[in-house]
Amino acid sequence: MLRQKRAAVAFVVIALVLTLEGTRDANARSKLPDPVHAGVAEKLYRLDCGHSLANDESVWTPGENVGRDIEFSSTCWLIKHKSEWLLWDTGVPEASLNDPKGWSTLPKLIVYHLDKSLTDQLAEIGMKPGDIGRVAISHTHGDHIGNVGLFTNSTIVMQRAEYSWIHSPNGPNENVNQLMALARKLLGMPKSLELVDGDTDVFGDGSVTLVSTPGHTPGHQSLLVHLKNSGFIILSGDVVHLEENFEKNIVPSLNTDKAESIASMERVRRLIATYQAKLFINHDKTQTDSLRLLPAFYD
Ligand SMILES: [Zn+2]
């Protein structure tokens, strides 16, 4: 009897340790880098993670462009830091590769197409999903977490507020509820999940920093990357979708909080000033098409 009890206690302790290990808290490392003394990452690669056509631009520019088609890019970024690799966002699911019907998060509004798989693009530089130590996601919309399931050996890094949000009860907006349900399905139960609270220095040397920019979703984040030759680059996530929206502070109607969205755009503007940073806007197709694509990279 006693032996059984001891075994049960040992099991509970082991389960608890595994759970804690699976959701390591990065709280203690939270901070923005020193612009002068920040460390550097070696390489930043852009991967083509899909493109999409939406039938009503006014969702992203409320009051304007009603019923007008708009094309967006979807971008993932791969960062090399010493011997470690970090992937930023995972794009449209590989299952939709070359499917003429495409794939969708909100079928009445937007259709995504994928011309090249993430796996094939990694292979172009001699890598496979199992080589990626960490996958950080800007937020949980399907076009950003579509391939999280490929990275079963990686630690998935996201804001705790985002994780809590997708597991919270539905709200009044059907589109948002639909996006939350899809997020739960695509994210699944990662073996290793790192939930962070606010700004977080990923490698502990100021080279790569998760920056809290809520508003598009409650736990949305952007990424500040420091490179030796290119200086500081901010990867937007969806803090903004189009250059013009950034210039005019325009907030898409799908965003969960308008005031937070505006505050986050202001925050990015301050970061650009502080770090003399460039802003790469994930879905702005015109800008994206002008950027280097793997196997080329920024260093
Ligand atoms: Zn998006």
Residues whose N, C-alpha, C, O or C-beta is under 5 A from the ligand:
A	BS01	ZN	H141 D143 D238
